[in-house]
Amino acid sequence: MNAPLFPLFADLNGRAVLVVGGGAVAARKVEALLHAGARPRVGAPELAPSLRALADAGRIEWLPGRFTPDWLAEDIWLVVAATDDVAVNQATASASGERRLFVNVVDDAQLSRFHLPAVVERGPLQIAISSGGGAPMVARHVRRRIEELFDDSWGRLTELLGRKRAHIRARFPDTAARRRFFDRLLEGPLPGLLRRGQRAAAEDALRHALAGEAPAAAGSVMLVGAGSGDPGLLTLGALRALNQADVILHDRLVSAEVLQLARRDAERIEVGKSARGHSTRQEHIHALMLEHARAGRRVVRLKGGDAFVFGRGGEELQFLRAHGIPYEVVPGITAALACAAHAGIPLTHRDHAQQLRLVTAHCRDSLDTLDWPALAAPRQTLVFYMGVAALAHIRTQLLDAGLPAATPFALVENGSRAEQRVVTGQLRQLAEAAERHRVQSPALLVVGDVAALADELHWFGDAPLHAAAPSLSAPTTTPTLADAA
């Protein structure tokens, strides 16, 4: 078994590095070297257009021709062989070794004396991953996983602590004491302040920590949008939050697949609402957030879709601010975007719709307050959330307001999930089509000319069902049009 590589970060700022090769691979290596402040010297018979542009701009030096040992001048610090000619690569490696120069031969671990790792970079913080040259795809996969866990605030944290390094060392000259200080600091409020972009507050927190003032328990709440159920639609911010959570307060419609991505030992509490059956009162959700945050826990309030689109996120933030609880918001892909996209429905279209209206149809009272004549205006798309139980009322109001009975509609049930179904038809058929196909929540209603494009542009799941034809795959249970919040 080969000995492990010795990890090393090289300071190449202002130093000459020889790159042998003038193609696309060499161009990628040159780009990385320029980023590190090196002075690349590129030797090759011809240069790729990007490299020629760099040479013309004076950012690299071109050595035209095939490799000769003369290229290994005394000012060269490192060598990279990036050609597709095995003989040239071998000659470069051999000549470099004779001069005790470290050489990397792209895709040839045996000839290489140093390896270029996969790198995650967050400002001054760099995380390098290497497989020893044996399995670079594994290193790239690990890099993607680490990218998910470390956001840009880690760079700001590294920069801040780097600026205060002398103060920290003077305050804690003992290494063990300094290590304990950093452990307390990084578990405290400082990282969260930087994540929220509150740099002045972060500076104050560090100053208090250096003065020996212990911060209160670092409890907080992150309001996270879980999207429409497909875990592939989660943002990186949402994934990071789920991996950091101590407690997750999640809606009923957050999918099991999304919850499986959360930290394994996080406490999960369902706090969903439903028009039928058990519901959690909003006041109880507030109390749970307050209880766990005051106990110093990192709470994730996980909502289907986006918390600020009919998700009562604003009310929850007002409650948290009133009680002095730090909070963050991670937006999610709201159901209108996710469900329409998976049904092949563009919500706006140059030929059909220049406006988009998102409407909540959760209860009869909210429907009666809507401006129905404005909703019946032409050349727009209407998206009704939580409206399955009120389809007959929605149809009546739109028809009475003047929307043509032939206006296309699409009902998207379980949008973006494996069990997605789409029902299309004309507005006059809406309620009967939902009954015939036994549409159940969660389902989204799209009304407008763009809804007809579902038949033409569908790409996910089965083809749309039509209002006039019964569904062969409809469930055999008693139909229900109940919807949930």
N, C-alpha and C positions, 0 to 999 in steps of 0.2 A: 504494500500500500504506500502511495506517495505521501511525503510529508505535507502537512497543510501549508497553504500560502501564508506569508506574513502580511497582515493588513497594513497598508501605508497610504497616507494622503500626501501627495507631492505638491510642493509649492513651485509651480512652473511660471509664475508671473515674470515676464520679461526674458524668459529663457528659451533657447532655440531647441526645437524638437523636429526631427526628421520624419517625414511621412513618405514612404515609398509607394507610389500608386497614384493614379489621377482620376479614378472612377467614382461611382456613387458611394462605395464603402469608404474610400479615402476621404470623401467630402464630409461624411458624418463624423469621422475622427477629427478632421480639421476643425469642424464647428465646435466640438467639445473642447479642443485645445484652445481655441480662441476665447471661448467662454471662461477658461481658467487663466487667461492672460498670457498664454505662451506665444512664442513667435514661430509659427509653423514654417518649415522649409519643405516644399513638396517636390519630389523627384519623379518624373514620369515623361514618356515621349509626348503624350497629349494630356490635356486637362479637360475634365467635365466642364460644362458651361458655368456652373456655380463656382468652381475653383478658378476658372479663368477670370471671372468677374472679381474675385478676391485678389488675384494677382494684379489685375489692372488697377485695382484700388490701392495697391501697395500694402495690403493686409497680410499677404503671404509672399514668400520668395519661391519662384519656380526654378527648378533645376531640370532643364529639358534633357531627354535621353533615357537610356537604361541605367540601372543601378551600377555604380562603381564604388569601391571602398573609399575613394576620395571624397564622397559625399559625407562621410563620417568625420567632419571637421572637429577641432578641439573644443568648440563652443557647444557642441551637441550634448544634450542631457539625456534624452530618451529617443527611442526609435520605434516607429510603427510600420510594419510591412502590411500593406493592404492591396495586394495585387492578386489576380487570378492565375498567376504564373508560378507554379511550385518551385521552379529552379531559381527564379528571382527572389522569392521569399526565403529559400534556403540560403542563398548567397548573402542576403541581408542579415539573416540571423547569425550566420557563421562569422561574418566580418564584425558585426556588433559585439559578439562574444569575445573575440580576440582583443577588442578595445575596452572590455569591461563595461559596456553600455547595456543597460536593460532594454530588451526588445520585446515588442508584442507582435506576433504574427496572427493576423485575424483568422479565426476558425482553425487554428493549429496550436493546441495546448502544448504539444511536445517541443515545438520550436520556440515557444514563448518563454521569456524570463520574467515577465510581469503580465497581469491580466487586467483588463478594463472592466470594472464591475458594473452591474445595473445600479443606478443611483436614484434615490429619492431626495430631492433638494427642496428645502424650505428655508429660504434666505441663507444665513450662515450655517444652518444645520444641514448636514449631509449624512445620509444613511446609505452605505454601500453594501451590496449583496453579491457574493461570488459563489459559484459552484466549482471553483478551481479549474474552470475551462472545460469541465466534462459534460455539463448539462446546462448550457446558458438559458434554455427555455424555462427551466425550473427557477433560475434566478429572476427572470423577467416576470414569472407568475408571482413570486414572492414580492417583487417590487410593486405589482398592482395591488396586492393585498395590503401592503404597508401604506400605499398611496391613500387607501380608503380610511386608514386609521389616523393619519397625521394631516391636519389641515394647516393653512397658512399661519395660524396664530402661533404655531411652534417656532416658526422663523422669527416672529416678533418677540417671543419669549427668549429665544437664544440671543437675539440682538440686545435686549434689555439687560439680561444677566451678564453678557459680555461687557457691556459698558460699565456695569457696577462690580465687575470682578475684583478690582483693587479694594473697594469698600468692603466687600464680603470677606475677602481674605484677611483684611485688617481686623474686622469684627470677630472673625472666627479663625484664628491662626492655626488651631488644632484641626488636623484633617478629619478626625472622627466627628468632632463637634460641627464642622462645616458640612459634612455629609448629612448629619441629622437635621441641620437647618434646611438644606435643600429638600429633604424628604417632606418636612412640614410645609415648606413653601409651595411645592408642586402639588400637594394634596389640598392646599388652601384655595382661596378665591382668585389668586393671581392669574392662573391660566384661563379661567372663565372670563375675567375682565378683558383680557387681550382678545379672546375669541369674539367678544361682543364689540370690539373696536374701541374700548374705553381706556385709552393709553394713559391719560392723566390719573385716572383712578388706580390703574395698575402700578404706576410709579409711587403713588401714595401707599398702596398696599405693601410694596417692597420696602419703602422707607419705614413703615410701622413695624414690619417684620424684623428689620435690622436693629430697630430700637428695642426689640424684645417684647413688643406688644402683641400678645397672642390674638389672632382673629377668632371670631365666633365660628361655630360649626358651619362648614361651607356647603349648606344645603341650597338647592336651586331647582328650578323647573325649566325644562325645555319643551316647548310646544312644537310637536313634530307632525308634519303631514305624511301619512303613510301611503298616499296615492290610492289607486283604484283596486288594489289587491295583488297585482302582478309584482313580485319582489324585484324584478328587473327594472321597474320604474322608480324605485327608491333613489333619492339623491345620495351622494356621498356623505353629505351632512347628516341625513337621517340615519344612515348606516353607522356613522361614528357615534351618534347619540345613543343608538340601541346597544352599542358595545360598551358604553360608559354607564348605562343606567343601573341604579340600584333598585328602583321601583318603576314599573310601567303601568300607567293607567290607560287602558285602551278601549276604544269603542267596540261595539259588537261586530261591526262590519270590517274591522281590520282582519285580514286573512291570516290563517294559520301559517302560511308560507312566509309572510312578513315577520310574524312573531318568532319563527324559528331562527331568524337572523340575529335575534337579541342575545345579549350576554346570558349565559346558561343559568347563572345563579341569581338573576334579577327576579324580584317578586313581581308577578303579573296579576293585575286586578282588573276584571272587566267592569266597565262603567258605562255600558251602552244604554241607549234609549230606544224604545220601540213603541209603535202605535198599538201593538198587541203584546200582552204578556208583561214580563218583568222589565222595569225601567229604573235607572239610577237617577235620582233627582240632582239637578245642577248644584244645589246647595251642598249635597253630600260629596260631589266631585271636588268642589272648592275646599271642603273640610279635609279631604284626603290629601290634596296637594299641600295644604298648609301643615298638616300633621307630619308628613314625611319630610318636607323641606326643613321644617324647624328641628327635626331630629338629625339634620346634617346629611340627609340622603340626596342623591342626584335623581330627580324625578323626571321621567319622560311622560308627557301627556300626549299619547299617540292617537291621532284622529284619522279616520278615513278621508281620502282626498286631501284637501287643504284646509287648515284650521280657520282661515280667514274668508272662506267661501261657504257660507251657511253652516259654519262649524262652531259658532259661539266662541271663537278664539278671542275676540275682543273683550268679551265679558270676563273671561278667565284671566286675561292680562290685567284688566282693571282691578280684579280682586287681588291678584298677586302684588301689584304695585301698592294698593291700599294697605297691605300687610307687610310691606318691606321685604318681599321675597325676590331675590334676583331671578331673572328669566331670560330665555333666548327663544327665538322663533326660527324653525327650519321649515320653509315652505314645502308643500307637496304638489304633485301633479293632480289638479282637481279633476273630478269625474267628467266634467264636460269635455275636457281636452283628451283624457285617456280613452273614454268610452267612444267618443266620436272618431278618434284616430283608429281605434281597433275595429270600428264598423266601416271604415272607409269613407267617412263623412267629413269633408272640409267645412269647418264652421263658418269660414268666410270664403268667398269666391268672387272673382272679378265680375263674372256674368250673372251671379245670382244673389249675393248677399254682401252688403257693405257695412252692416251692423250686426252685433251679437249681443243678445240679452240673456242673462242668467237669472232664473226665477225660482224661488222656493215655493213649493206647493204642499208644504207639510201639513197644513190644516186649513179648514174652510175660512177661518177668520182672516188668515194672511191672503188667501185668494181674493176675498171680497175687497181688499184694499188696493188691489192692483189697478193700473191704468190700462184697461183692456183695449180701448181704441188705439193707444200707442203700441200695444203689443200686436195689434192687427195690421200695422203699417206694412207696406210691401218692402221687398229687397232687404230682408233681415232674417236672422236665424234666432229662434227661441229655444232655449234649453231649460226644461223644467226638472228640478231636483225633487226627489221625494214625492212624486206626483201620481204614483200608480193608483192609489185609492181614490183619486179625484179626477180621473180621466174624463168621465162623462161631463163633469162640471167644467173642466178646462175647455172641452170641445164646444159646449154650449156658449160659454162666454166669448170664445174667439169667433164663432159663427155669428153671434149677435153683434159683435163689434165690427163685422164686415170682412173677416178673413174668408176667402173663397173655400167652399167645401172640398174642392179638389186639391187643396194645398197638401203637399207630401208630408208625411211624418215617418219617424223611425223610433221604435222602442228598443233600447239596448239593455238587455238583462245580463247581469254579471259581466259587465264590460271589462275586457282585458284578461279575464280569467278563462281557465280551460273550458268551463261550462257556458261560455258566452252564447247568447241567442239574440238575433236581431229580427224584429218584425217590422215590415214596411207597409205602407198603404196611403190612403187619402184621409184627410181630417175627418170626413163624414163617417169613416169606418173605425175610428180610433177605439172607442170603448168596446165595441163588439169584437174587434180583432184581439184586444188584450184578453177578453174573456175566452175566446175561441182557442187561443194559444196558451192560455193559463199563465200569463206573465206575472211574475212575482218580484218582490223587491229582493235585492237592490236593482232598480231599473231606472234608466234615464230616458226622458222623452225629448226628442229633437223635432221641431216643427219649422218648416221652411223649404224652399226649393232645393237646398243642398241635401236634404234628407233623401231625395230620390237617387242621389249618387251612390248610396249604399249598395244598390243592386249592381251597379257598374264597377265600383272600386273596391268591393269587399276583398279582404285578403286574409283575415284572421278567423279561424273557426269555420263553421258551416255557412253556406250561402244564406242570405236573409230569407225568412219566411214571409209569405204575403198575406195581406189581410183577408183575401177572399178564399184562401185554401186552409183547411185544418192541418195541424201539425201532426205528423206521424210519430214524432219523438216527444210529444207533450207528455208531462207526467200524468199519472193516473189518479193522483190525489185530488181532493175537492178543490176547485179553483179558489184562490184568494187574491184579492187585490190590495191587501194591507201593505203599507209601506213603513219604513223605519227612518228615524233621524240618523 
